[in-house]
């Protein structure tokens, strides 16, 4: 419901977006919530025989990484209720997705399809770079570009910035969990994943 509300508010079609996300063991949807309300979601998709959602538009670009032996994953379905949006919440969702993708599934490279208007946010806040030209995403009937992030870069950012949110950095990495907290979360996620 949150995805439908936030996507339709921006003019995206949500019927095909929801249909494209059936139950799938290669996708993990994270939720930020209070006792009675979900106010943020983010889905991590791991590569499989079915591929990634982004393969629909950007298979050639993603296959160039697969061809080099990279283990790829993607983020999709980011929806945040603006009333509850904060850097802390966004960082928590992104860091949990990172832990699951990188620490548990050993992914090396992350992709995300975003509206071109939002590409600057992902570059500034997380260090992603655009590698695919603008195309129309049929799932949401809106323009999209493909962005990429080498997860080794995230390792470095977490090691130097996580937990230092008073540093004045303009990225989300200072709001990520500390390495100690990350290790505990990874153990819990690994246990639930088995």
N, C-alpha and C positions, 0 to 999 in steps of 0.2 A: 504494500500500500504506500509506503514511504517513497519507493522508487517511482511508482505511478504518479504520486502527487508532485514530487520534485521535478520529474522529467516532463510531465505534461504542463507544468507551470512555465517551463522554458520553451514550450512549443514542440517538444519531441513526441513522437508517437510511441506509445508504450505497449500496444497490443503485441507487436512483433518482438519488442524487446523482452517482454515477459516470456513469450513462447520460445525464445532462443535460449532460455535458461532452465531447461527441465532438470530434474534431479540428476546429478552427475557426480560420481565419486572423485572426479578430477577437479572439482570446483568446491571451494570453501567460501561461504559467505560469512563475513564478520559483521557483528552488530554492536553499535553503541546504544545502550539503553538505560533507562531507569527502571524502577520496579514495574511500571505499567505502560511504558511508552518506548518505542524504538525511535531514535532520532538521528541515526547514522548507519549506513551500510557500505561495505566494500567487498567485492568478490575477487578472490584469487583463483585463476585457472591455471592448472598445470598441463603441460603438453602431454598428449596421448595420441592414440590412433585416430581419434576424432579431430585432432589438431586444436587450435585456439580459435576463439571467436574472430579475432583479428585476421585470420587466414582468409576469410571471405573477401576482404579487400586487399590485403597486404601479404599474401602467401609468398610471393617472390622475395620480398624484403626479409621476411622471417626465415624463409628457407636458406637464405645466405648464411644465417647464424647456425642453423641446424647443420648445414653442410660443413661447418668448421668444428663440429662436435660439441657445440654449445647446448646446454640444457635450458630451454626457454619456458617462460611463464608469462601470464598477463594479468593485469588488473582491469576490472570492469565494474559497472554498476555502482559507482560512487554516488551516493545520495546523502546529503546532509541537510537536516532541517535548520534553516538559517537562524532560528531562534536559539539553537543550542550550539551553533558552530563555534569552534575555538581551535587554536593551534594545538593545544594539548590533545583534544579529541582526534583531530586529523592525524597527528603524529602517532597516537596510539593505534589507530586502525592501520596505518601504513606500516608501522613497526611490527605489528602482529602478522600482517601479510608477509613481510620480509622474513620473519622468523620461520614461518611455515614453509615458505618457498625456498629460502636459502639454507637454513639450518637443518630442516627436516628432509626436504626433497632435493637438496643440493643444486638448485637452479643457479645458473650463471648470468642470465640475461632476462630482463623484464621489458614487456611492451605494454602500451596502453593506447587505445584510440581515444582521441579527445576532440572536442569542437575546437577549431582553430583559434577561437577567441580565448580559450583557456590554456593554450600551449605555453604562454608566458608564465603562468602560475606554476605549472609543473616543472618548467625549467628553473625558475627562481627558487622554488621551495624544496625541490628534490634533486635537481640536476639532470633531468631528462632532456634528450635532444631529439628534435624532429628528424625522422629518417624516411618518411613517406609523404608523398604529395597529397594535396587535398582531394578527397573523393567523397561521394555520398554514401553514408552508412544506411543501409536499408532497414536495419533493426530499429533505428530511431528516426529515420527520414530526416537526417540532418548532416551537414558537412562534418568530415572527420579528417584528422591527420594522424599518422602513426608516430609515436614517440618511443624512445628506447633508453634503457638505463642498464649499464653494466653493474651487476650486484657487488663486484669487488670495490667499486667506488663507494657504495653504501657502507661496506665494511669499514672503509677508511673514515668516512664521515661519522659513523657511530663511535668508532674508537676515539676520535678527537673531540666530538661535540656533544654526544648524548649526555643528558642530565645537566647541561650547562645553560639552561634556558635564560639565564640573566646575562649572557654574553653579548646580546644585541645582534646576533646573527639574523639575517633575513631569510633563513631557511627553516624547515621543520626539524632538522636533525638535532638541534639543541633540546627539543621537546621529546625526543625519543627516550626510551627506557635506558637506564644505565646497563653496562655489560653484566653486572651481577643480576639485575632484574631480568634481563634478556635470557640469561642462562636458566633461571627458574621457570620462566614462561615456556622456553623451549622444551624443558623436561615435561612440563604439564601437557603441552600440545602433543609431544611425542607419545606420551602415555595414552592420551585420548585417541590418537591416530591409529594405535595398534589394536 
